[in-house]
């Protein structure tokens, strides 16, 4: 059984993330979506909220599980029995940083491989940070995030 682990801060989960997970669920027998702490970012939502949003958004995918982690991704992947790290890429601006991360992960654990899954074209032009900025100024984010996330963002910025 092949297992892939897709780790990220998912603050919040977007339809672009959901698209990458949908694609990964067709490739892997099991996909583990891991809500992680990114020490270089200040999260808008708690890890519990982000985990709940992801579970709700991904409930239709029977081979996808959502967990949270406070550990180094390669170590957590080994604990979870994941063979591959999944990374979503929106375009060339993501590639360089993702290649660097993949290289570091390979040095930390040579058994773990990384694959890149491109986001669908209609989701490539936005990020969680951009969506939070739109929501902060009361813009409509319903085309970018799952419904429960749009409601939560609206509530956060009222």
Rosetta silent file (secondary structure, phi, psi, omega in degrees, C-alpha in Angstrom):
SEQUENCE: XXXXXXXXXXXXXXXXXXXXXXXXXXXXXXXXXXXXXXXXXXXXXXXXXXXXXXXXXXXXXXXXXXXXXXXXXXXXXXXXXXXXXXXXXXXXXXXXXXXXXXXXXXXXXXXXXXXXXXXXXXXXXXXXXXXXXXXXXXXXXXXXXXXXXXXXXXXXXX
SCORE:     score description
SCORE:     0.000 S_00000001
   1 L     0.000  126.697  178.151    0.000    0.000    0.000 S_00000001
   2 L   -94.139  133.842 -179.583    1.451    3.361   -0.983 S_00000001
   3 E  -123.557  135.973  175.675    0.904    6.250    1.376 S_00000001
   4 E  -117.932  143.707  178.923    1.552    9.912    0.734 S_00000001
   5 E  -116.060  124.974  178.996    1.768   12.645    3.326 S_00000001
   6 E  -113.672  103.800 -177.021    0.766   16.198    2.426 S_00000001
   7 E  -103.390  145.373  176.261    1.907   18.549    5.166 S_00000001
   8 E  -174.689  170.768  177.246    1.216   22.246    5.425 S_00000001
   9 L   -79.052  -29.370  177.528   -0.031   24.960    7.719 S_00000001
  10 L    45.987   55.216 -176.628   -3.340   25.149    5.802 S_00000001
  11 L  -115.790   78.739   -2.937   -4.190   28.503    7.379 S_00000001
  12 L   -97.901  175.315  173.252   -6.791   28.150    6.018 S_00000001
  13 L   -64.878  139.011 -178.965   -7.294   25.251    3.645 S_00000001
  14 L  -116.321  171.458  175.375   -8.141   26.506    0.152 S_00000001
  15 H   -67.170  -25.013  173.029   -9.791   24.985   -2.884 S_00000001
  16 H   -64.863  -43.766  175.141   -6.286   24.787   -4.365 S_00000001
  17 H   -60.830  -46.144 -179.443   -5.235   22.542   -1.475 S_00000001
  18 H   -59.258  -39.412  178.583   -8.379   20.454   -1.933 S_00000001
  19 H   -61.658  -46.140  179.015   -7.550   20.103   -5.636 S_00000001
  20 H   -62.428  -42.037 -179.850   -4.039   18.802   -4.883 S_00000001
  21 H   -66.162  -39.940  176.943   -5.445   16.370   -2.300 S_00000001
  22 H   -59.417  -46.039  179.469   -8.087   15.151   -4.754 S_00000001
  23 H   -63.350  -43.903  179.780   -5.371   14.465   -7.317 S_00000001
  24 H   -63.714  -34.982 -178.313   -3.171   12.739   -4.731 S_00000001
  25 H   -66.345  -19.239  176.427   -6.089   10.555   -3.604 S_00000001
  26 H   -84.704  -20.663 -177.355   -6.199    9.097   -7.118 S_00000001
  27 H   -92.734  -41.876 -173.058   -2.491    8.234   -7.045 S_00000001
  28 L  -103.644  149.378  174.096   -2.034    6.889   -3.513 S_00000001
  29 L   -65.899  -35.410 -178.378   -3.865    4.182   -1.610 S_00000001
  30 E  -141.460  134.376  175.590   -3.791    6.458    1.434 S_00000001
  31 E  -120.093  127.113  178.051   -3.223   10.209    1.764 S_00000001
  32 E  -107.995  112.629  176.695   -2.410   11.703    5.149 S_00000001
  33 E   -91.371  121.029 -174.126   -3.072   15.436    5.295 S_00000001
  34 E  -114.031  117.141  176.643   -1.003   16.824    8.122 S_00000001
  35 E   -84.550  116.008 -172.988   -1.799   20.181    9.647 S_00000001
  36 E  -115.518  165.851  174.639    1.566   21.455   10.836 S_00000001
  37 L   -91.617  128.617  173.963    2.979   24.383   12.706 S_00000001
  38 L  -107.477  107.428 -174.678    4.963   26.819   10.561 S_00000001
  39 L   -67.243  -15.602  179.280    7.231   28.685   12.949 S_00000001
  40 L   -90.931   -0.490  179.886    7.863   31.438   10.400 S_00000001
  41 L  -123.460  150.113  172.928    4.161   32.311   10.162 S_00000001
  42 L  -100.381  112.740 -174.904    1.639   33.640   12.651 S_00000001
  43 L   -73.650  139.845  174.652   -1.498   31.532   12.186 S_00000001
  44 L   -77.591  -40.409 -178.648   -4.911   33.177   12.024 S_00000001
  45 L  -108.196  148.939  177.716   -6.677   29.950   13.021 S_00000001
  46 L   -68.215  162.368  178.848   -5.685   27.507   15.757 S_00000001
  47 H   -62.192  -32.604  177.733   -4.354   24.100   14.787 S_00000001
  48 H   -67.356  -42.435  177.833   -7.643   22.621   16.046 S_00000001
  49 H   -64.291  -45.220 -179.280   -9.687   24.932   13.803 S_00000001
  50 H   -63.033  -38.254  177.445   -7.493   24.209   10.788 S_00000001
  51 H   -65.111  -43.913  179.015   -7.781   20.469   11.418 S_00000001
  52 H   -62.769  -45.018  178.744  -11.570   20.718   11.668 S_00000001
  53 H   -58.402  -44.576 -178.771  -11.798   22.769    8.450 S_00000001
  54 H   -65.697  -43.208  179.218   -9.680   20.209    6.601 S_00000001
  55 H   -60.216  -43.082  179.193  -11.676   17.252    7.915 S_00000001
  56 H   -65.784  -42.719 -176.545  -14.930   18.898    6.805 S_00000001
  57 H   -70.500  -24.894 -172.344  -13.565   19.869    3.389 S_00000001
  58 H  -111.104    8.492 -174.483  -12.101   16.416    2.710 S_00000001
  59 L   -61.306  -23.315 -179.696  -14.749   14.109    4.142 S_00000001
  60 L   -74.103  -18.695 -178.442  -15.802   12.892    0.670 S_00000001
  61 L   -90.850  105.681 -172.442  -12.353   11.378    0.038 S_00000001
  62 L   -69.171  -24.224 -178.983  -12.468    7.952    1.691 S_00000001
  63 L   -99.523   16.498  179.563   -8.714    7.315    1.479 S_00000001
  64 E  -113.448  130.208  173.009   -7.754   10.674    3.026 S_00000001
  65 E  -119.443  150.717 -179.599   -7.162   11.180    6.737 S_00000001
  66 E  -119.312  127.829  178.347   -6.444   14.483    8.470 S_00000001
  67 E  -136.925  166.709  174.029   -4.143   14.731   11.471 S_00000001
  68 E  -115.687  157.263 -177.829   -2.132   17.446   13.161 S_00000001
  69 E  -148.785  145.165  173.676    1.552   17.354   14.005 S_00000001
  70 L  -113.777   19.219 -173.649    4.091   19.350   15.936 S_00000001
  71 L  -111.265  168.488  173.015    6.988   17.320   14.537 S_00000001
  72 L   -62.180  133.657 -172.264    9.482   17.506   11.717 S_00000001
  73 H   -56.933  -45.008 -178.043    7.640   16.374    8.583 S_00000001
  74 H   -64.489  -35.932  177.208   10.081   13.610    7.567 S_00000001
  75 H   -67.401  -41.768 -179.758    9.971   12.129   11.070 S_00000001
  76 H   -66.767  -38.649  177.794    6.189   12.269   11.131 S_00000001
  77 H   -59.130  -43.981  178.982    5.991   10.669    7.687 S_00000001
  78 H   -62.970  -44.108  178.702    8.049    7.724    8.929 S_00000001
  79 H   -59.786  -36.417 -177.053    5.841    7.373   12.030 S_00000001
  80 H   -86.750   -4.108 -179.744    2.732    7.374    9.841 S_00000001
  81 L    75.115   27.002 -179.916    4.198    4.879    7.362 S_00000001
  82 L   -87.962  132.832 -179.648    4.166    7.345    4.469 S_00000001
  83 L   -86.784  -25.410 -169.360    6.499    6.558    1.572 S_00000001
  84 E  -136.288  140.282  170.158    6.170    9.892   -0.216 S_00000001
  85 E   -95.104  131.258 -179.372    5.867   13.553    0.702 S_00000001
  86 E  -101.757  132.523  176.581    3.323   15.356   -1.464 S_00000001
  87 E  -130.142  131.042  174.707    3.835   19.001   -2.321 S_00000001
  88 E   -88.269  139.693  176.971    1.449   21.190   -4.248 S_00000001
  89 E  -128.010  136.349 -179.609    2.949   23.754   -6.581 S_00000001
  90 L   -93.108  -26.080 -177.479    1.173   26.728   -8.113 S_00000001
  91 L   175.615 -166.377 -174.693    3.885   27.771  -10.525 S_00000001
  92 H   -62.818  -28.682  179.840    7.523   28.582  -11.004 S_00000001
  93 H   -66.170  -28.016  177.689    7.656   30.761   -7.882 S_00000001
  94 H   -81.316  -29.409 -170.918    6.907   27.677   -5.744 S_00000001
  95 H   -58.532  -49.179 -176.318    9.331   25.340   -7.519 S_00000001
  96 H   -60.675  -47.680 -179.378   12.614   26.765   -6.207 S_00000001
  97 H   -67.525  -37.324  179.475   11.566   26.811   -2.564 S_00000001
  98 H   -68.448  -35.954  176.079    9.915   23.386   -2.848 S_00000001
  99 H   -64.114  -39.884  178.164   13.047   21.900   -4.460 S_00000001
 100 H   -63.324  -44.526  178.691   15.127   23.236   -1.564 S_00000001
 101 H   -63.774  -43.159  179.120   12.747   21.705    0.989 S_00000001
 102 H   -60.927  -41.338  178.452   12.723   18.388   -0.902 S_00000001
 103 H   -63.001  -43.198  177.500   16.526   18.373   -0.907 S_00000001
 104 H   -63.843  -43.886  179.624   16.698   19.002    2.829 S_00000001
 105 H   -61.540  -38.680  178.986   14.111   16.305    3.501 S_00000001
 106 H   -66.348  -35.264  176.548   16.097   13.827    1.409 S_00000001
 107 H   -69.350  -33.253  178.374   19.221   14.615    3.420 S_00000001
 108 H   -73.633  -35.489 -179.568   17.286   14.073    6.649 S_00000001
 109 L  -153.111  100.411 -175.153   15.774   10.782    5.460 S_00000001
 110 L   -66.080  -17.002  179.669   16.888    9.309    2.143 S_00000001
 111 L   -75.276  -25.978 -176.218   13.997    6.801    2.165 S_00000001
 112 L   -87.082  126.824  178.065   11.361    9.519    1.872 S_00000001
 113 E  -105.301  156.245  178.166   10.728   10.814   -1.648 S_00000001
 114 E  -117.842  135.989  171.152    8.935   14.030   -2.622 S_00000001
 115 E  -121.869  150.472  178.196    6.536   14.475   -5.525 S_00000001
 116 E  -108.950  132.537  176.013    5.082   17.715   -6.814 S_00000001
 117 E  -117.543  120.061 -179.772    1.471   17.955   -7.912 S_00000001
 118 E   -72.428  140.429  175.003    0.541   21.068   -9.859 S_00000001
 119 L   -73.876  146.206  176.777   -2.566   22.915   -8.772 S_00000001
 120 L   -55.825  148.442 -174.803   -5.287   23.293  -11.396 S_00000001
 121 H   -53.156  -38.254 -176.716   -4.931   26.483  -13.426 S_00000001
 122 H   -73.372   -4.877  177.980   -7.977   28.147  -11.863 S_00000001
 123 H  -114.744    1.811 -171.909   -6.390   27.888   -8.374 S_00000001
 124 L   -74.955  -22.971 -170.979   -2.801   28.909   -9.192 S_00000001
 125 L   -90.964    7.651 -179.508   -3.086   32.634   -8.673 S_00000001
 126 L  -138.853  157.527  179.524   -3.931   32.711   -4.986 S_00000001
 127 L  -129.970  168.663  176.290   -2.563   31.655   -1.633 S_00000001
 128 H   -57.736  -39.739  179.927   -3.950   31.378    1.887 S_00000001
 129 H   -62.044  -43.235  178.514   -2.223   34.694    2.719 S_00000001
 130 H   -63.969  -41.105 -179.125   -3.927   36.468   -0.180 S_00000001
 131 H   -64.467  -41.135  177.394   -7.291   35.033    0.785 S_00000001
 132 H   -62.794  -37.783  178.894   -6.890   36.225    4.382 S_00000001
 133 H   -64.996  -43.280  177.300   -6.050   39.700    3.076 S_00000001
 134 H   -60.773  -46.565 -179.112   -9.190   39.777    0.911 S_00000001
 135 H   -63.572  -37.331 -179.768  -11.307   38.598    3.851 S_00000001
 136 H   -58.434  -33.909  179.469   -9.734   41.182    6.156 S_00000001
 137 L  -101.123   24.421  172.125  -11.107   43.904    3.889 S_00000001
 138 L    64.062   29.838  174.608  -14.507   42.182    3.667 S_00000001
 139 L   -81.817  161.951 -179.887  -14.063   40.822    0.152 S_00000001
 140 L   -81.960  116.118  179.953  -15.863   37.713   -1.049 S_00000001
 141 L  -108.402    9.885 -174.155  -13.618   34.660   -0.663 S_00000001
 142 L   -64.599  -17.454  177.786  -16.283   32.050   -1.347 S_00000001
 143 L   -88.562   -2.748 -173.635  -14.714   31.142   -4.712 S_00000001
 144 L  -115.480  -20.997 -174.370  -11.363   30.354   -3.104 S_00000001
 145 L  -135.798  158.998  173.482  -12.119   28.327    0.039 S_00000001
 146 L   -58.282  154.899 -173.606  -14.614   25.725    1.256 S_00000001
 147 H   -54.429  -45.061 -177.418  -17.875   27.208    2.522 S_00000001
 148 H   -65.129  -29.231  177.477  -17.169   26.666    6.235 S_00000001
 149 H   -73.483  -40.769  177.277  -13.825   28.445    5.852 S_00000001
 150 H   -58.904  -43.124  179.280  -15.443   31.429    4.089 S_00000001
 151 H   -64.187  -44.085 -179.911  -17.893   31.732    6.985 S_00000001
 152 H   -64.312  -39.671  177.470  -15.088   31.481    9.565 S_00000001
 153 H   -65.275  -42.696  177.796  -13.028   34.131    7.772 S_00000001
 154 H   -60.121  -43.202  179.599  -16.006   36.454    7.594 S_00000001
 155 H   -64.709  -40.794 -179.677  -16.609   35.948   11.307 S_00000001
 156 H   -61.311  -35.107 -172.553  -12.929   36.552   12.186 S_00000001
 157 L  -104.417   15.696  177.333  -12.885   39.893   10.402 S_00000001
 158 L   -78.078    0.000    0.000  -16.246   41.348   11.448 S_00000001
